[in-house]
Amino acid sequence: MRRDHGPRRRITLRAVLALHLCCLLFASTLRAQGEGKGENRDILVIGTGVVANENVARAKEAAVADALHKGVEQYLVKRLGGQGALTHFPRLVRGVISGENKEVENFNILAEERVGNHWKALVRVRINERVVDERFREHGIILVRSQPVKVLFLVSQAEQPQNTLSYWWGAPETSTALTAAELALHQAFEEFGFFPVNRQTKSLEGKFGPEMTVPDIAHEDAARWGELFSVPVVVQGRCEIVDNKEVHLSLAALGVEKSIIIDQVSQSETGGEGREGVNRLLEKAGRAVAARLSASMRKAVESEVTAGATQIDLVVRGLRNYRDLQRARESLEKEIPGVRSVKQAKVSSDSVGFIVDFSGGKEDFLNEISGRESLPFLKDQSTSEEEAIILRMR
């Protein structure tokens, strides 16, 4: 008699899939813990040297030097991440990466082989993080480990002797193009880890009065604009361009929640010639003010977030694979306003627990996730688990 093994096979298959998912989740946790301990200073790399006139010794030296150089480059790209490496690429290749490989703490040659007219060397390179951090500071590269802080610019642009004045908040519904000053400030603050709000695409979350449309608005009204655009900090001020040869910036960073001045700065640059020259001056001035304001802005915003932060326990159920885990975590970190950090906790066969630092209460968090079709999960109304919020993958 033929026996039906279908149900048993289906149960076995589900068990195997569950075990596989647990392994993937556990491995991802171990990787995250290892990276948090700074255990990625060792880089394995293959260097190449040319054997000229049968001079093997010189080819070996060239192969090792090539490996050291490649090791430093690989480490820096990995440390900064893809976007960071792209943003800071000119500074990396022109200043941070030294020709003497000073960033290398030590190295070991693991294997060597001659291939035709080339000498190949497999080298383990250990990077000196202290030296790298110092070179980052020297060249104005700031590593941002927390989420980018949103910032809105209320900076008018005056040009002389034309006697023109441009400022977008005079008619915000018209969605005017970004001025040259705004573009320079957007780029500069992005390099320092901030997220400039695109006022052309961001919809307003409230009404504004006539007192908020004048050129020189009060700090309280500037903070009100920050509330309408849902940002924690506003940079307010004026940019003057004189004869296409001089640029003068006068800015104040405002904390939106308390409507207070966080910091103020003025910066002047001269020596431009024509519109391209002015753009270069604006870029230089923008980086200077961003370097001077960024630390105090971030400190003020983070202190506000910490003061009102709540730790929320989450359980995300219905995970089918490792990609679902990634989607859930990235959505929590990037798509929900007010989320400061997300830490992975317990793991089971088809679910994962998170501890979320949120700038608000549990009800505020639930309000943020309700009705968001872009999120890969939704609130599970039928279950509860030790006061944790239960989410289920769609």
Buried (B, 14 or more C-beta within 10 A) or exposed (E): EEEEEEEEEEEEEEEEBBEEBBEBBEEBBEEEEEEEEEEEBBBEBBBBBEBEEEBEEBBBBBBBBBBBBBBBBBBBBBBBEEEBBEBBEEBBEEBBBEEEBBBBBEBEBEEBEBEEEBBBBBBBBBBBBEBBEEBBEEBBBBEBEEBBBBBBBBBBBBBEEEEEEBBBBBEBEEEBEBBBBBBBBBBBBBBBBBBBBEBEEBEEEEEBEEEBBEEEBEBEBBBBBBBBBBBBBBBBBBBBBBEBBBBBBBBBBBBBBEBEEBBBBEBBBEEBEEEEBBBBBBBBBBBBBBBBBBEBBBEBBBEBBEEEBBEBBBBBBBBEEBEBBEBBBEBBBEBBEBBBBBEBEEBBBBBBBBBBBBBBEBEBBEEBBEEEEEBBBBEBEEEEBEEBBBBBBE
